[in-house]
Amino acid sequence: ESYLTICNHKDYQNTTVNHDLHYIRWDNPPKQHPITLTLKHFDDMVESGTPFAPKFAKDDLVLDKIDKELLRRSYVKFTPSGWCVGGSFSSKDPCVVYGNPNAVKPTVNSKRLKKLLIKLLDSESFRSKQCK
């Protein structure tokens, strides 16, 4: 919906790419809704570089794998970052030790996102993905 609104505004018509940054898998032939993602989709999902993915089953093991391998988050703890610099896998809360809330450190995950954005903005294919 927002894509259509943006595409119909003259200031954004030549600056908007049609991609919602979600990893989505469909049945073949496609049904009304995307398939529910599981562990078997994890590697493809990660390699896609997309930061979002819809439709997981409640308490599916893939959610634990995302927490552990991508977010470096242990059970019921915050994801460690610039403001929570304590270890996520210790028995202590990682946010007991505060760091710089403005610190952003690139990770392998952010590098995958960068690769996706570069691909989406590639001059060879950018125009074909713009608003028409």
N, C-alpha and C positions, 0 to 999 in steps of 0.2 A: 504494500500500500504506500509506504513512504517513497519507494522507488518511483512509482508512477507520479506521485506529487512532485518529487524533485525533477523528474524528467519533463514535466510540463511547465517548469519555471525557466524562463529564458536565461537566467544567470548560471544555471547548472547543466543545461542540455549537452554541452560539449565537455563536461568534466566528470561525468558520472559513469561508472562501470557497473554493468549488470552482474553482480555477484554478491551473495549475502554472507559469504565467509563461513558457511556451514558445510560440514561433511554429511552428505545424505546418500543413502543407498536405496534403490528402488527394486521392487520385484520385476521380473521380466515375463510377461508384459507388465508395465507399471499399474499398480492399483491406486486407490484414492489417497493412501497415506504411505510414507516411506516405511521401510522395514525397521524393526527394532534392532539396534546395534548390539553386538555381543563381542566376546573375546576374539572371535575369528576375524572381526573387522578392525581390530586394534592397530595392527601394523599399517594397513592401508590408510586408516584415519590419521595416524601420526604423520605418515609420509605426505599426505595431502597438504599439510601446512595450515589447514583451516583451524581457527581457534575455537570454533563452536561445533557442536554435534547434537542433533535432537534425538529423541526417542530411545531411551534406555529402559530396560525393565527395572523395576524397583529392586534394589539390593543386588543387581547383577555384578558378577565378578569383574567385568570390564571397568566398572566405576572404581573399584579398589585399585586396579592396575593403573588407571589414570591418576588417582591420588598419589600412589607410590612412585611411579616412574616419570610422570610428566610434571606433577605439582610438588613432588618430594614432600608429600604430606602424609603423616601417619594418622592412625585412627583417632578421630575426634580432636584433632589439633589444627591450628591454623597453618597455612602454607608459609614456610620461611621466606623472608624477603628483606628489603632494606630496612624495614621497621621492626621486624621480628627476626633477630639475627641468631637466636639460640637454635640449637639443633632440633629438628622436627622429630627425630627418632629416639630422643632420650626420654626419660621419664618426666622431665621438667617441661613446663610450658615454654615454647620457643619465644614467646613474647615477653618473657621475664627480662630478657636482655634487649634493650631498645637500640636501634641504629638510626641511620639517616632515612627519614620517610621519603626523601626526594631521590634516593639512590635507585637507579634503574640499571641493572647489570644484564647485558645480553646473555641469553642461554641458548642451548641448541634448539629449544622450542621457538624462541623468538627469531632465530636464524631461518627456521623452516617457514615461519610466517613472512619474513622478509623475502624469501625466495618466491613464495606464492604471489606477493604483491608486485614484485618485479615482473613476474610472468603476466599478471593481469594488466600491467601498465606498459607492457612491451609495445613499442611503436608499430610493429608489424600486425598485431592483432587488437590493439586498443580500440581503434575506430569501429571494428565490427561488433564490439561489446558495449558500445555507447548507446545512449537513448536514441531512438529513431523518431 
